[in-house]
Amino acid sequence: MKILVVRFSSIGDIVLTSPVVRCIHQQIPNAEIHFITKKSFESIVATNPFIHKTWAIEKSIDELIPQLKGEKFDFLVDLHTNIRTKNLIRKLGVPHASFPKLNIEKWLLVNFKKPMKTNVHVVERYFKAVEKLHVVNDNLPCDFFFQTADEIDVASLGVESKKFVAFAIGAQFATKRMPISKMIEVVK
């Protein structure tokens, strides 16, 4: 089975797709997994051993439609759910499923501080897009695979332990940024 997973951006959201990719790989024998994203985020998935091929767009999905059609995908997993993915689905004409994005609930939360009706983590919602494939969450953490060029010799840092906790503090939008006081609390 050849599967195309779609998540165009951004870094954190792409990392959050990794359990879905891993579970597809582990639960569908001989699945060939392709992943499409924006060129600027391709390196995040390029070293994932569960992904057989990455596709990257510069500006538009139209850049890749002929090549993607040639792949003859059996299923498309839409983990972005926007107008571009709907366009991609229409142009490829393959069976697909999308995750519940909850745009209206998120908008009400951000603009009116109205609590969301559901408290389901986005990773769990991503798994809704693979229910038709009978893929279930293994409840293991997200994966992130470094390129060899990005590896650091921890001994050169004067650190003995090879166990680290990554704490990503960036966010493109102010509404997604963690306040400094909360960062300090988490680190402590």
C-alpha positions in Angstrom: 0.0 0.0 0.0 1.4 3.4 -1.0 0.3 6.2 1.4 0.9 10.0 1.0 0.9 11.9 4.4 0.4 15.6 4.1 1.5 18.3 6.6 2.9 21.5 5.0 4.0 23.3 8.1 5.2 24.2 10.7 8.0 22.6 12.7 6.1 21.6 15.8 3.1 20.4 13.9 5.2 18.3 11.6 7.0 16.7 14.6 3.5 16.0 16.1 2.7 13.9 12.9 5.6 11.5 13.7 3.5 9.0 15.8 1.1 8.6 12.9 3.9 7.9 10.4 5.5 5.5 12.8 2.3 3.6 13.5 1.4 3.4 9.8 4.9 1.9 9.2 4.5 -0.6 12.1 0.9 -1.6 11.6 0.5 -1.8 7.8 3.0 -4.5 6.5 5.0 -3.3 3.5 3.4 0.2 3.5 5.3 2.7 1.4 5.0 6.1 3.1 5.5 9.3 1.3 5.4 12.7 3.0 4.7 16.1 1.4 5.6 19.4 3.1 7.0 22.8 2.3 10.6 22.9 1.1 11.6 24.9 4.2 10.5 22.1 6.5 11.6 19.1 4.4 14.7 18.4 6.6 12.4 17.7 9.6 11.1 14.5 7.8 13.9 13.7 5.4 15.8 11.6 8.0 12.7 9.8 9.4 13.4 6.1 8.7 9.7 5.3 8.5 9.3 7.6 5.5 10.3 6.2 2.1 10.1 9.5 0.1 9.7 13.1 0.8 8.1 15.7 -1.5 8.6 19.4 -1.0 6.7 22.3 -2.5 8.2 25.8 -3.0 5.0 27.7 -3.6 2.2 25.5 -4.8 1.2 21.9 -4.9 0.7 22.3 -8.6 4.5 22.0 -8.9 4.3 18.3 -8.0 0.9 17.2 -9.3 2.1 15.3 -12.4 4.8 13.4 -10.3 2.4 12.7 -7.5 -0.3 11.4 -9.9 2.4 9.1 -11.3 2.9 7.5 -7.9 -0.6 6.1 -7.9 -1.2 6.5 -4.1 -3.7 4.1 -2.5 -4.5 6.6 0.3 -3.9 10.2 1.3 -3.6 11.1 5.0 -4.4 14.8 5.4 -2.9 16.1 8.6 -3.1 19.7 7.5 -6.7 20.1 6.5 -6.9 23.4 4.6 -7.8 24.6 1.1 -4.5 23.4 -0.4 -5.0 19.9 0.9 -8.5 19.8 -0.4 -7.2 20.9 -3.8 -4.5 18.2 -3.6 -7.1 15.6 -2.8 -9.3 16.7 -5.6 -6.4 16.7 -8.1 -5.1 13.3 -7.1 -8.5 11.7 -6.8 -7.4 9.0 -4.3 -9.2 7.7 -1.1 -8.3 10.0 1.8 -9.2 11.1 5.3 -8.5 14.3 7.2 -8.2 15.1 10.9 -10.7 17.3 12.8 -9.0 20.6 12.9 -11.6 22.4 15.1 -10.9 25.8 13.5 -14.1 27.4 14.8 -13.4 26.2 18.4 -9.8 27.4 18.2 -10.9 30.8 16.9 -13.5 31.2 19.7 -10.8 30.3 22.2 -8.2 32.7 20.9 -10.6 35.6 20.2 -13.2 35.2 23.0 -11.4 32.9 25.5 -14.3 30.5 25.1 -13.1 27.1 26.3 -13.0 24.4 23.6 -15.7 21.7 23.9 -13.1 19.0 23.4 -9.9 18.5 25.2 -8.4 16.0 22.8 -4.7 16.4 22.0 -3.9 17.2 18.3 -1.9 13.9 18.0 -5.1 12.0 19.0 -7.0 14.0 16.4 -4.4 13.2 13.8 -5.1 9.5 14.4 -8.7 10.1 13.2 -7.2 10.5 9.7 -5.9 6.9 9.8 -8.9 5.2 11.3 -10.0 3.9 7.9 -6.6 2.2 7.7 -7.1 0.6 11.1 -4.0 2.3 12.4 -4.1 3.1 16.2 -1.9 5.2 18.4 0.9 3.3 20.2 1.0 6.1 22.8 4.7 6.5 22.4 6.4 9.9 22.3 7.0 11.9 19.1 10.1 11.1 17.0 12.7 13.5 15.8 15.6 12.2 13.8 18.7 14.3 13.4 20.9 14.5 10.4 24.4 13.3 11.1 25.7 16.8 10.3 23.6 18.2 13.1 24.8 15.8 15.8 26.9 17.2 18.6 29.5 15.4 20.6 28.1 15.8 24.1 31.5 15.1 25.7 32.8 18.4 24.1 30.1 20.2 26.1 31.4 18.8 29.4 28.2 16.8 29.8 28.4 13.2 30.9 24.8 12.1 30.4 23.5 11.4 26.9 19.9 11.8 28.0 18.4 15.2 27.2 15.1 16.9 27.3 14.4 19.2 24.4 12.5 22.4 25.1 11.4 24.2 22.0 10.4 27.7 22.9 9.7 29.3 19.5 6.4 30.0 17.8 5.5 32.0 14.8 2.4 33.6 16.3 2.2 35.4 19.6 -0.9 33.5 20.6 1.1 30.3 20.4 4.1 31.5 22.4 4.5 30.3 25.9 5.0 33.2 28.4 8.5 33.5 29.9 7.1 32.9 33.4 5.6 29.6 32.3 8.9 28.6 30.6 10.8 29.2 33.8 8.2 27.1 35.7 8.5 24.2 33.3 12.3 24.3 33.4 12.3 24.3 37.2 
